[in-house]
């Protein structure tokens, strides 16, 4: 995790690092929407990063983001049934690419 200054040091019982997180977003019909991801076991999770550097190292420099406090990110994801928030994930899989369309199979002729 990123180093926190003495002023930003969270209490041990806090579930999030102190300060806003860098949250990846995607364009939506009403502005931007937080991107949701999958955990290694397939569960849905919201993701936040403690620095812009960590976000771009993981998701690339073209990833749009907004700043949100941890509790705000959790509240944003909760109505969607997402109860997990992952902070500073170190690995993401590349986006899925569609498979090429198979060539049509010629029809068989009756003998």
C-alpha positions as CSV (number, residue, x, y, z in Angstrom):
1,X,0.0,0.0,0.0
2,X,1.0,3.6,-0.4
3,X,2.8,5.3,2.5
4,X,0.6,7.4,4.6
5,X,1.7,10.6,6.3
6,X,1.2,10.9,10.0
7,X,-1.8,13.2,9.4
8,X,-3.4,10.6,7.0
9,X,-2.8,7.5,9.2
10,X,-6.1,5.7,9.5
11,X,-7.2,4.2,12.8
12,X,-6.6,0.5,13.1
13,X,-10.3,-0.2,13.0
14,X,-10.8,1.7,9.7
15,X,-11.6,-0.5,6.8
16,X,-10.1,1.9,4.2
17,X,-7.0,3.9,3.9
18,X,-7.3,7.5,4.9
19,X,-8.2,9.9,2.1
20,X,-10.1,9.5,-1.2
21,X,-9.3,6.6,-3.5
22,X,-8.7,6.7,-7.3
23,X,-11.7,4.8,-8.7
24,X,-11.7,3.6,-12.3
25,X,-14.8,4.7,-14.2
26,X,-16.3,4.2,-17.6
27,X,-18.7,6.4,-19.6
28,X,-22.3,5.9,-18.9
29,X,-25.7,7.4,-20.1
30,X,-25.7,9.9,-17.2
31,X,-22.0,10.7,-17.0
32,X,-19.5,8.2,-15.6
33,X,-20.0,5.0,-13.7
34,X,-17.6,3.1,-11.4
35,X,-16.1,0.1,-13.1
36,X,-16.8,-3.2,-11.3
37,X,-14.4,-6.1,-11.5
38,X,-14.3,-9.8,-10.6
39,X,-12.2,-11.4,-7.8
40,X,-10.1,-14.4,-8.6
41,X,-13.0,-16.6,-7.4
42,X,-15.5,-14.8,-9.6
43,X,-17.2,-12.5,-7.1
44,X,-18.0,-8.9,-8.0
45,X,-15.9,-6.1,-6.4
46,X,-15.5,-2.4,-6.6
47,X,-11.9,-1.3,-6.9
48,X,-10.0,1.8,-5.6
49,X,-6.4,2.8,-5.7
50,X,-4.4,4.8,-3.2
51,X,-2.5,6.7,-5.9
52,X,-2.9,7.6,-9.6
53,X,0.4,5.8,-10.2
54,X,-0.9,2.5,-8.9
55,X,-4.1,2.9,-11.0
56,X,-2.2,3.5,-14.2
57,X,0.3,0.8,-13.5
58,X,-2.5,-1.7,-13.2
59,X,-5.1,-0.5,-15.7
60,X,-3.0,1.6,-18.1
61,X,-2.7,5.3,-18.7
62,X,-5.9,5.6,-20.7
63,X,-8.1,4.6,-17.7
64,X,-10.5,7.3,-16.6
65,X,-10.9,7.8,-12.8
66,X,-12.6,9.8,-10.2
67,X,-11.7,10.4,-6.5
68,X,-14.1,8.9,-4.0
69,X,-13.8,8.2,-0.3
70,X,-13.9,4.5,0.6
71,X,-17.3,4.6,2.3
72,X,-18.8,6.5,-0.8
73,X,-17.4,3.8,-3.1
74,X,-19.0,1.1,-0.9
75,X,-22.3,3.0,-0.8
76,X,-22.2,3.4,-4.6
77,X,-21.7,-0.3,-5.2
78,X,-24.1,-1.7,-2.5
79,X,-27.3,-1.2,-4.5
80,X,-25.8,-3.4,-7.2
81,X,-25.2,-6.2,-4.7
82,X,-21.5,-5.6,-4.6
83,X,-20.3,-5.7,-1.0
84,X,-16.6,-6.1,-1.6
85,X,-14.1,-3.3,-2.2
86,X,-10.6,-4.1,-3.2
87,X,-7.9,-1.5,-2.6
88,X,-4.7,-1.5,-4.7
89,X,-5.1,-4.8,-6.6
90,X,-1.8,-5.8,-8.1
91,X,-3.0,-7.9,-11.0
92,X,-5.7,-7.6,-13.6
93,X,-6.4,-9.9,-16.5
94,X,-6.5,-8.4,-20.0
95,X,-10.0,-7.6,-21.2
96,X,-11.8,-10.5,-23.0
97,X,-11.6,-10.4,-26.7
98,X,-14.4,-11.8,-28.8
99,X,-13.7,-15.1,-30.6
100,X,-13.6,-14.9,-34.4
101,X,-16.8,-15.9,-36.1
102,X,-16.4,-19.5,-37.4
103,X,-16.7,-20.1,-41.1
104,X,-20.1,-21.5,-42.1
105,X,-20.3,-25.3,-42.6
106,X,-21.5,-26.3,-46.0
107,X,-24.8,-28.1,-46.1
108,X,-24.6,-31.9,-46.8
109,X,-26.3,-33.2,-49.9
110,X,-28.5,-36.3,-49.7
111,X,-27.0,-39.1,-51.9
